[in-house]
Amino acid sequence: MSRPQPRTRTRTFDELLAEGASVPTEGWDFSWFEGRATEARPSWGYATTVAGRLGTVDGSVLDVQTGGGEVLAFALGRASRRPPLVAATEGWPPNVRKAAHTLRPHGATVVAAAEDAPLPFADASFSLVTSRHPVRPHWHEIARVLRPGGTYLAQHVGPASAFELVEYFLGPLPEESRTARDPEWERRDAEAAGLEIVDLRAERLRMEFHDIAAVVHFLRKVIWMVPGFTVEAYRPRLRELHERIGAEGPFVAHSSRHLVEARRSGRRTGGPRA
């Protein structure tokens, strides 16, 4: 007869809070969430799609707001061939350092650039511009640095993404907040910048948070979800959510994602550099 296994001690609210508050947040590596939280992935497989496109590009490539460089590194590692020049921008200093370390073995150069600043590159420098979850796409800048016939291929966060979680902490948000990032609005803005949308697909995807540490880490990492989030400021709501998860099971939300592919026309683009 096998010896009975000891029961795993249930971790306390304070222990889970401390863990969620201590995990480093730099980069876009979400492996820490394994077993703690899940999010369904879009059907198009963004990183794999970029890898396939990289193998067909003859000119230079730019990845905008690369985070820690993990997605670009994945794509470069699986591309059938490497483009002649690959650059990436990132604005948060800890991520700049992490991205430089991650992308150096792949021959990519990381340039520090604030997310709301003009891209620090000459007009018509790139055949392909990519981005995964930019804070805000700067369409005129994207069009400016693309060569005529060049492509912007990106995965954007869509409207009301994870709003079940956001509104749990902030309360009901105004309609304009719920409809921001609408892909059809982005189509309009891209076209106004001189880009032609050739593919636009949107999906809503199930998310599950299995403990309060995952919630804390997520809100510390994705800082625009609940602006100014701290454990101290939201401790009562965190405790209520901890107890709810314990009684009812995982907290469920839904992310919103869309794939955007846009092509620059042959004419020279105008408009503000912002």
C-alpha positions in Angstrom: 0.0 0.0 0.0 1.4 3.4 -1.0 2.0 5.9 1.7 -0.6 8.7 1.8 0.7 12.0 0.3 0.7 15.0 2.6 -2.0 17.6 1.8 -0.8 20.8 0.1 -1.2 23.7 2.4 -3.6 26.4 1.1 -1.7 29.6 0.7 -3.0 32.6 2.5 -4.3 35.8 0.9 -1.3 37.7 2.2 1.2 35.1 0.8 -0.5 35.3 -2.6 -0.5 39.1 -2.6 3.2 39.1 -1.7 4.1 36.7 -4.5 2.1 38.6 -7.2 3.7 41.9 -6.0 7.2 40.5 -6.2 7.4 38.9 -9.6 9.5 41.0 -12.1 7.3 42.7 -14.8 9.8 43.6 -17.5 9.4 42.0 -21.0 6.5 40.2 -22.5 7.3 36.7 -21.2 4.1 35.4 -19.6 5.4 32.0 -18.6 5.0 32.8 -14.9 1.2 32.5 -15.4 1.5 28.8 -16.2 -1.1 27.1 -13.9 -2.2 30.4 -12.5 -4.0 32.0 -15.4 -5.0 31.2 -19.0 -5.9 33.1 -22.1 -7.1 31.6 -25.4 -4.9 32.5 -28.4 -6.2 34.0 -31.6 -6.7 31.6 -34.4 -4.2 33.4 -36.7 -1.2 32.6 -34.5 0.5 36.1 -34.6 4.2 35.1 -33.9 4.1 32.2 -36.4 2.5 34.5 -39.0 5.3 37.0 -38.5 7.9 34.2 -38.8 6.4 33.2 -42.1 6.4 36.8 -43.4 10.0 37.4 -42.3 11.2 34.7 -44.7 9.7 36.5 -47.7 11.0 40.1 -46.9 13.8 41.4 -49.1 14.3 44.7 -47.3 14.6 45.9 -43.7 12.2 45.1 -40.8 11.1 47.2 -37.8 9.3 45.9 -34.8 7.6 48.7 -32.9 7.2 48.7 -29.1 8.9 45.3 -28.9 8.6 44.9 -25.1 11.3 42.5 -24.1 11.8 41.3 -27.7 10.4 37.8 -27.0 7.9 37.8 -29.8 10.3 39.1 -32.4 13.0 36.6 -31.2 10.5 33.8 -31.6 9.6 34.8 -35.1 13.3 35.4 -36.1 14.2 32.0 -34.7 11.6 30.3 -36.9 11.9 32.3 -40.1 13.2 30.5 -43.1 15.7 33.2 -43.6 16.7 36.4 -41.8 16.0 39.8 -43.4 19.1 41.9 -44.1 18.4 44.4 -41.3 16.1 44.1 -38.3 15.5 46.9 -35.8 13.1 47.3 -32.9 12.0 50.2 -30.7 11.0 50.2 -27.1 10.3 53.0 -24.6 10.5 51.5 -21.1 14.2 51.4 -20.0 14.0 47.9 -18.3 12.5 46.5 -21.5 15.1 48.2 -23.6 17.8 46.4 -21.8 15.9 43.1 -21.8 15.1 43.4 -25.5 18.7 44.2 -26.4 19.9 41.0 -24.6 17.1 38.9 -26.1 17.5 40.1 -29.7 21.3 40.4 -29.9 21.8 36.7 -30.8 19.3 37.2 -33.7 21.2 40.2 -35.1 18.5 42.7 -34.3 19.2 46.3 -33.1 17.1 47.8 -30.4 16.6 51.6 -30.3 15.2 53.4 -27.3 12.2 55.5 -28.4 9.2 56.7 -26.4 5.9 55.2 -27.5 4.4 58.6 -28.3 7.5 60.0 -30.1 8.2 60.0 -33.8 10.0 56.9 -35.0 13.7 57.6 -35.1 14.2 56.4 -38.7 14.3 58.0 -42.2 11.3 58.0 -44.5 10.8 54.8 -46.5 13.3 52.8 -44.5 11.4 49.5 -44.0 9.7 46.9 -46.1 7.9 45.4 -43.1 6.8 47.0 -39.8 5.4 44.7 -37.1 4.0 45.3 -33.6 2.3 43.2 -31.0 -0.1 45.1 -28.7 1.2 48.7 -29.3 -0.2 51.1 -26.7 -1.5 53.2 -29.7 -0.6 52.7 -33.4 0.9 55.9 -34.8 -0.4 55.5 -38.3 1.3 58.5 -40.0 4.7 57.4 -38.6 4.1 53.8 -39.7 3.2 55.0 -43.2 6.2 57.4 -43.2 8.9 54.7 -42.5 7.4 52.1 -44.8 8.7 51.9 -48.3 6.1 52.2 -51.1 4.4 48.8 -51.2 5.6 47.9 -47.7 3.5 46.2 -45.2 2.4 46.8 -41.6 1.5 43.5 -39.9 0.4 43.7 -36.2 -1.8 42.3 -33.5 -3.7 45.0 -31.6 -5.6 44.9 -28.4 -9.3 45.5 -29.3 -12.2 47.3 -27.6 -13.3 46.4 -24.0 -10.5 43.9 -23.6 -10.6 42.2 -20.1 -13.1 44.8 -19.1 -14.7 42.3 -16.7 -11.5 42.6 -14.6 -11.0 46.3 -15.3 -14.6 47.2 -14.2 -14.3 45.0 -11.1 -11.8 47.5 -9.8 -12.8 50.7 -11.5 -16.6 50.3 -11.7 -18.6 50.8 -14.9 -16.7 52.8 -17.5 -18.2 55.3 -20.0 -19.2 54.1 -23.5 -16.3 55.9 -25.1 -13.9 53.8 -23.0 -15.6 50.6 -24.1 -15.5 51.4 -27.8 -11.9 52.7 -27.9 -9.6 50.6 -30.1 -12.4 49.6 -32.4 -10.8 47.9 -35.4 -13.1 49.8 -37.8 -11.9 53.1 -36.3 -8.4 52.0 -36.8 -9.2 51.2 -40.4 -10.3 54.7 -40.9 -7.2 56.2 -39.3 -4.9 53.9 -41.2 -6.5 54.9 -44.5 -6.3 58.5 -43.6 -2.5 58.0 -43.2 -2.2 56.6 -46.7 -2.4 52.9 -45.9 -4.6 50.3 -47.5 -6.1 47.7 -45.1 -5.7 44.3 -46.8 -6.7 42.1 -43.8 -8.5 42.9 -40.6 -9.7 40.1 -38.3 -11.1 40.3 -34.7 -11.7 37.8 -32.0 -12.8 37.8 -28.3 -11.0 35.2 -26.2 -11.6 33.6 -22.8 -9.3 34.5 -19.9 -9.2 32.8 -16.5 -7.5 33.9 -13.3 -7.1 31.0 -10.9 -5.6 32.9 -7.9 -5.2 36.5 -6.7 -1.4 36.4 -7.3 -2.1 36.1 -11.0 -4.5 39.1 -10.9 -1.9 41.2 -9.1 0.9 40.3 -11.4 -1.3 40.9 -14.5 -2.3 44.4 -13.4 1.3 45.3 -12.5 2.5 44.1 -15.9 -0.3 45.5 -18.1 -0.3 48.9 -16.4 -2.9 50.6 -18.5 -5.6 48.2 -17.5 -6.1 49.8 -14.0 -4.0 53.0 -14.1 -2.2 53.6 -10.8 -2.9 50.1 -9.6 -1.1 49.1 -6.3 -1.8 46.3 -3.9 -2.3 48.8 -1.1 -4.8 51.0 -2.9 -7.0 48.0 -3.9 -6.4 45.6 -1.0 -10.1 45.4 0.0 -11.3 44.6 -3.5 -8.4 42.1 -3.9 -9.5 40.4 -0.8 -13.1 40.2 -2.0 -11.9 38.7 -5.3 -9.6 36.3 -3.5 -12.6 35.0 -1.6 -14.8 34.9 -4.7 -12.2 32.8 -6.5 -12.0 30.4 -3.5 -15.8 30.0 -3.4 -16.7 30.1 -7.1 -13.6 29.1 -9.1 -11.6 31.1 -11.6 -12.5 34.7 -12.4 -13.4 34.8 -16.1 -12.8 37.8 -18.4 -12.5 38.1 -22.2 -9.6 39.7 -24.1 -10.1 41.4 -27.4 -7.6 41.1 -30.2 -7.4 42.0 -33.9 -5.0 41.2 -36.7 -4.1 44.1 -38.9 -2.3 44.0 -42.2 -1.9 47.3 -44.1 0.0 48.2 -47.2 1.5 51.6 -48.0 0.5 52.9 -51.4 3.0 54.0 -54.0 2.3 57.7 -53.4 4.2 59.7 -50.8 2.4 60.0 -47.5 1.7 63.3 -45.7 0.3 64.3 -42.4 1.8 65.0 -39.0 4.8 63.1 -37.6 3.2 62.0 -34.4 
